[in-house]
Amino acid sequence: MDDASNVWDDVPDWGGVGARRLVRAGALGGSVWEFQPGQRQFVYHFHHASEELLVVLRGTPTVRMHDGDRQLKEGDVVAFPRGTEGGHQIRNEGDGLARVLIVSTNADPDVAEYDSGKLGVWIGGDGRFFRLEDAVEHSGPE
């Protein structure tokens, strides 16, 4: 994976952020994410069922966590437990490329909350997103 020009040719350009799923074997999955300078991964979020582990492969990404920002370096490992304490967002505030490996437990079903006011729900690998402001009260049997 040393030659980024070949490895990343088939990764979609999401505005300077790309990802390649390496493996998804039942309850475990792994993806490599690459961030150009100034780019970030999604918005700050946390999962209710899945746990994630981040390994910095290249560069110096910054991760926003529930207790503040942390500047990371190559070889650093950070765990994101399920729940609010596992909240995170990865950014590249450096001048060079940043690349991270994210390993996930891929719990099924899973729910993720985003600071954009959205909720993601995954069941059987199929995900749907909802706005929290659209929530309605449950009034019982109808």
ABEGO torsion letter per residue (X at the ends): XABAAAAAAABBBAGGBBBBBABBBEABBBBBBBBBBGBBBEBBBBBAABBBBBBBABEBBBBBBAAEBBBBBBGBBBBBBBEAAABBBBBBABABBBBBBBBBAGBOBBBBBBAAGBBBBBBGGBBBBBBAAABBBBAEBX
